Amino acid sequence: IVRGCKLHPLALEVIGGPLKKRDEREWQNTANRLKQTGGIMENVITECFSTSLTQLMEVERECFLDMGSFPEDQAIPASAIIDMWTETRDMDENGAYVILRKLGRRNLLKLVDRK
C-alpha cells in the first residue's frame, strides 16, 4: 500500500485511514487494486484533495487554511486551534470543535488523542 501510494503522505492518510479497523483481507484487496492500477498518481491525489476541499463549506475551508499558520508535522493542542477560530471566526467553541472533528474525519487533519 505504501509503494502504491508512492510514499505520498496525503495518499497514505486518505487510503490508509479507512483501513485502520479493517481486517487483513481488506488491506490485501486495497494493495491488489493499487498494484493493478500501477499505484496512485499525483493528479489523482491532487483531484482527491481538491474534491475534499470543495465539499467543505466556506468557513470550513477557511479554518483548514488557517492550519498553514502552524509548523508542519507538529502537535498542536486542539484548545489552541479552537481558541484561534473563536477569536478570528464568528463561531463559538462548539462550532469550532465540530469543524475540527469534520476536518479530521475527512483526513485533512490528523487528530491524535493524547490521554
C-alpha positions in Angstrom: 0.0 0.0 0.0 2.9 2.4 0.8 4.5 1.7 -2.5 1.2 2.0 -4.3 0.7 5.4 -2.7 4.2 6.4 -3.8 5.1 7.4 -0.3 2.8 10.4 -0.6 1.6 11.3 3.0 -1.8 12.6 1.9 -2.4 9.5 -0.2 -1.4 7.3 2.7 -3.8 9.2 5.0 -6.7 9.0 2.6 -6.2 5.3 1.6 -4.8 4.1 4.9 -7.2 6.0 7.2 -10.3 4.0 6.5 -8.3 0.7 6.6 -7.2 1.1 10.2 -10.0 -1.0 11.7 -10.3 -3.4 8.8 -9.1 -7.0 8.6 -6.2 -8.4 6.6 -8.3 -9.3 3.6 -9.5 -5.7 3.1 -5.9 -4.5 3.3 -4.8 -7.1 0.8 -7.7 -6.1 -1.6 -6.6 -2.5 -1.4 -3.0 -3.4 -2.1 -4.0 -5.6 -5.0 -6.1 -2.8 -6.6 -3.2 -0.3 -6.2 -0.9 -2.9 -7.9 -3.3 -3.5 -10.8 -3.7 0.3 -11.5 0.0 1.0 -11.2 -0.4 2.9 -7.9 -1.9 6.2 -7.2 -0.9 9.1 -9.5 -0.1 12.6 -8.4 -3.0 14.0 -10.5 -5.4 11.7 -8.7 -4.1 12.8 -5.3 -4.5 16.5 -6.3 -8.0 15.8 -7.6 -9.0 14.0 -4.4 -7.6 16.8 -2.3 -9.4 19.4 -4.4 -12.6 17.5 -4.1 -12.3 17.2 -0.3 -11.8 21.0 -0.1 -14.7 21.9 -2.5 -17.1 19.8 -0.5 -16.4 21.9 2.6 -18.5 25.0 3.5 -16.6 28.2 3.0 -15.9 28.7 6.8 -14.6 25.1 7.0 -12.2 25.8 4.1 -11.0 28.9 5.7 -10.4 27.1 9.0 -8.5 24.4 7.2 -6.3 27.1 5.5 -5.7 28.6 8.9 -3.8 25.4 9.8 -1.0 26.6 7.5 0.0 29.2 10.1 1.3 26.3 12.3 4.6 24.5 11.9 4.4 21.4 9.8 4.4 18.0 11.5 4.0 19.5 15.0 1.3 18.5 17.5 -1.0 21.4 18.1 -3.4 21.3 21.1 -7.0 21.3 20.0 -7.7 24.0 22.5 -5.2 26.3 20.7 -7.0 25.7 17.4 -10.4 26.2 18.9 -9.3 29.4 20.7 -7.9 30.7 17.4 -11.1 30.0 15.5 -13.4 31.5 18.2 -11.3 34.7 18.1 -10.8 35.1 14.4 -14.0 33.5 13.0 -17.6 34.2 14.0 -18.2 31.0 15.9 -18.4 29.6 19.4 -16.4 26.7 20.9 -18.9 24.1 19.9 -18.9 25.2 16.3 -15.1 25.2 16.2 -15.0 21.7 17.8 -17.4 20.4 15.1 -15.3 21.8 12.3 -12.1 20.4 13.8 -13.6 16.9 14.0 -15.0 17.2 10.5 -11.6 18.1 9.1 -10.2 15.1 10.9 -12.9 12.7 9.6 -12.1 13.8 6.1 -8.4 13.1 6.7 -7.5 16.8 6.1 -6.1 16.9 9.7 -4.6 14.2 11.8 -6.2 14.2 15.2 -4.4 12.5 18.0 -5.8 11.6 21.4 -3.2 12.4 24.0 -4.9 10.8 27.0 
